[in-house]
Amino acid sequence: MKNKFKYLGTMRSIATQIRRICAIAILAVIGFLFVTCDENGDNGNGGNNDVYVAGEINGKATLWKNGNAVTLSALNSEAKSVFVHNGDVYVAGFIYSDPDNPDSTETRAILWKNGIAETLSDIDSDAQSVFVSYSGVYVAGSVGTGDAKRATVWRDGKVETLKTSNNGASRAYSVFVSDSNQIGSKRDVWVGGWAYGGSSTGVYWNYQTNSTYYTTAVSRVRSIFAVGSNVHLVGDSNYSVFVSGANVYIAGGRVFSGAHLIKNDVKQNLSNGTTAYSVYVHGSNVYVAGESNDWNACIWTNGSMKKLSNESSTAYSVFIAPKD
C-alpha cells in the first residue's frame, strides 16, 4: 500500500480562530480558543458523553470516568491508554512485577477490560496503547529487556513481534486502526514506535502488510493517526495527534516549556510548567489530558484546565464515549 506520510509538529504561522458563542448568534474574533459548545449539547464537561481518562495516582494505575477515579491495581502500576468500544472499557498499561523491590524496573504488560486485568506476557513487557475495532482488540507495547526489547502488537491476546531492518532493540508506543467503524470494511493497522540501529530512529509499521517504514523527522513516533492513505505521526516533545474532519490536533510540550495544543499548525499554549500527553476531539470540544505544574493529573477542555487529583498523579490518555 502506498501511503502518504505526514510529519506534524512544526509551526508555520499564527492564525486567528473564530469562536462560536452558543448562547447568542454573534461571532467574535478571538485568539487561540476553541468553541465551547456543540450542537449535541456537549458543554465541554461531557454533556451527553462520558469522559474517560487513564493514568496513575501515587504510582497506582487509575481510570477516571467523568472525574471519578477508580484504582485498577493495588500494585505499582500505570495506565497508559484507554479506549471504549460497544460499552466496554479497555485500558492498556503495566504493573511492576516485583512489589517487594522498589528498585526493580521489570514490568508486565496488562490489559484491563471493564476493570478485569489480563496479563499479556509473563516476561518483562509493557503495554502503551490500545485500539478496539470490529476486527479485534489491538495493544501496542514491547517485550524483552535491553538489547532484546522488541516492539510488539497483541491482537486479541495473541502476540506478534514487529520487524526492523537490523532486528535490533525497538518499542511500540501507539496503535491505530483506520476505517475501523464498519464490519468488513478495508482496514489498516498502523503502529508507531522507535528502533535502535546505532542511534534512535522513528519507525512505524503497517501491521496488516507486515511493512516497516523509517522517518528521520523524529527519534521516536509517540502517536499515529491514519485517515485513508494519509498517515499522521508525531514524536519527541509532541505526544498525541488526532484528526477530526479537515483539522489536525497535536498535544505536547514538557514541564519547562509548558503544555501546548496545535491545531492546523497554529499553537495554543495551555499552561506554564505543564505537560500534555493526549488529545481527543468530539464535535466542537477539544480535550487534552496531562499533568499540572504541581504534578497533578489534569484535563483541559477547550483550553480550560481542571485537576483530576490533588495527589501526585498523571493523566496519559483521554477518550470520549456516549453515556452508558
N, C-alpha and C positions, 0 to 999 in steps of 0.2 A: 504493500500500500504506500502510495506517495503521500506524505504528509507535509503540511506547511508549518514549520517550527517558528514560533514567535517568542523571543525572549522579552519579558516585560519587567521593567524596573528602572528605566531612566526617565528623567523629566525633560520635556522639551519646551513647555510653555506654561504660563499661568492663565487660567481662564476664569470667567465669572459664571457661577452656577445660578440657575433660576429656581427659586423655592416656591412651591405652590402652597398657599395657606388654605387649609380645608374649611375653616370657619366662614370665610368670606371669599368672594370671587375676585380677589385682587392679586396680581403678580407683582412681586417686589424683587429687585435685583440685589442680591447679597453675595458675599464671598464664601466659598468653600463649605457650604452647608448643603444638606440633602433634605428632601421633602420629609415632612413629619407625619403624614397620614396618607393612606392609600384608599382606593375605592372599596376594598374589602373590609374596611373598618379597623385595620391594624394600626393602633396608635403608637407603635414603637415599643410597647411593653408586652407584646404578644398578641393582644387583641383576640381574634378568633383562632389564634395559633398558640402552640406551646413552644417555649424557648428552652432548648437543651444545651447544656454546657458541660464538657468533660475537662477534668483537671485533677488537682490534688489539694488537700488541706493537711498541713503538718505532716507531709510525706505519706499520706494515705489516698489512694485513688478515690475520686469523688465525682458524682454526677449531680448536676443541678438541673431541676426542672422548674421553670418559672421562678427561679431564685431560691428554691428549697433544695438543700443539699442532702444527698444520700451517700454514705460511705460504702464503697464497693468491696473493700478489703481491709481487714484489721492489720495486715502485714504492710511493711514499707512497700509502696507501690505508686504507680502513676497511671492515669487515664489520659491517653493522648488524642483520641479521636472518637466522635460519636456520630451515628447515622441511624435514622428512623425509617423503617420500611413496613408498610401494612400494619402499623400499630406496634410493631416490635422494635425495641431499643437496643442497638448494638454499640458496644464500647470496646475499643482496642487499646491495649496498654501492656503493662508488665508488672510483675512483683519481684522484689529482691528475694532470691531463693534461700538465703541464709540469714534468717532474722536474728540469730544469736551473735552474728558477727557484723557490727556496724561498719567495718571497713571493707566488707565484701561488695564487689560491684557486679557479681553474677546475677543475672535476671532470667525470668521465664516469661515468654510471650503468653498473653492472656486475651481471650475474647469473652466479654460479658454479654449475654443475651438476656434482657429483662432482669438483670441483676445476678444471673447464674453464671459462674465462671467456668470457662473451658480452657484448660492448659493446651497450648498449641504445640509445644515442644518440651521435651524433658532434658534438654541441654541448654547452655547459655543462649538466650534469644530475647528478642523484643518485638513488640507489635506497635507500629507507629500510625497506621491509617486503616480505616475500614470503609468499604463501599458495598452496598447491597443493591442488587438488581434482580430481575426475573431469572437471570441465568445463574445466580448463586451469590454467596457471601465471599467477598474478596478482602483479604487482610494483607497489608504490606509491612515488612519489617526485615529482620535479619536473624541468622542463626550462626553460631560459632563465636570464637574468641580470637582477637588479634588478627594475624595474617590469615587465619582460617575463617574469618567472618564473611558471610555471603548474603547478598540481597536475596530476599525470599518472598514468595507470594503463597498464601494459603487460600485455596478455593474450596469452600465447604469443608475446611479442616484438612484437606489434602495438601501436602507441602510440595513446592517446586522451587528449585534454585534458579535464579536468573543468571544468564551467562554474561561474561565480559570478555574482551579480546585477549587479555593475558591471564584470565582466571585468577586474578588477584583479589584482595580484600574488597568488599563492597557492602553497601547498605541501601535499603529502600525506605523512603520517608512518606510517600504519597501514592495512593491508587485511585484511579478514576475510570468509570465505565461510561463510554459515550453511547448515546441512543439507547439508554437503559430502561426507558419507560414503556416499551411495548414488547409484548411477548412475540418472539420470532423475528424481531427487527435486527438489522445488521448492527453489530456492536464491535467496539474495540476496547480492550482493557489496557490502559496506559499506567505505567509505574514510573515515578521519578526517584532519583537517588544519587548515589556517589560511588565512585570506583577509584581504586588506587593503582597506579602503574608508574611509580617513581614520584608522582605528585597527585594531589587530589583533583579529580575531574568530574564535572557534572555529567550524569548519564540518565537516559530514560529508555524504557523498554515498551514495546508492543507485545503484551503477553500472548495475544491471540496468534500472532505470526512468529513469535519467538525471535523478534528482531531487536537489536541493540543500537542505540544512537548516542553519540557523544556531543557535548557542547562545551565550548571554551568560555561561554558567556558567564557562567557561574561555576564555582568549585563544587557545589552540590545542589541538586534540584530538590527543593523542600516541598514544593506543591505543584500539581499538574492538573490541568482542566482542558478537556477536548470538546470542540464543537465541530462536528463533521470531520473534515480533514485538517482543521486548524488545531494545533496543539499548543496551548499556552502554558508556559512554565516560568517559575520564579525560584530564586535561591539566595543564598548568603544572608544578607540582613532583611530580605523580604521572605516572609514565612507562608503566605497564603494567597491564592488567586481564585477569583470567582467571576464567571461570565454570566451576565443577565441581559438578554437581548443583544443590543449592539454595544453594551457597556462592559468594560473590563475593570474589575476592582482588585486592588492589591493591598494587603495588610502587612506591616512590618515595622522596622525600627528597633533600636536597642536602648538600654537604660540611659546611656549617656546622650544619645541624640533625641530620644523620645519616640513614642509610637506615632505612626503615620498611616493614613489611608490614601491611596492613589486611585482616582477614577479617570480613566482615559488619559493618563499621563499628567493629570492635574493633582497636585499633592495637597492634602489637608493634614496639618499637624494636629494630633489628638490631645496629648498631654505631655508635659515635660517629665523626663525620668521614668517613662513607662515603656512597655513592650507590647506589641500586638502580634498574636500568633495565628489568628483565624478570622476570616471574613465570610459572611453569608448574607445574601440579598434576597429579600422576599417582598414582592411588589415594589413599593417605593421606599421601603425601610432597609437600612444597612446596619447589620450587626457585626461588631468586632469583639473578639474575646482576647484577653491578655492579662497583664499584670500591672498593678498600680505602682507609683513611685515609693510606696512603703511596703512592697512585697505582698500585696493582697490581690487575689483573683478579682477581676473586674470585667464588665462588659460595657461597650459603648453602643448606644442606639442612636443613630443619626447624629453622631458626634458627641452625645451627652454620656458621660461616664457614670456608672453605678457599681459600687463594690458588691461582690458576692459573698465576701467573708472579711472579717476583721482580724483573722488569724493568718499566719504565714501560709500562703496558698498561691496557686497559679491556675489560670484558665487557658487550656490549649486548643479547644475546638468548640465551635458553636454550630447548631443545626436547628432549623425551624420546621415544624411539622403541624398539621391540622390538629386541633384539640381532640382529645380522646372522646 
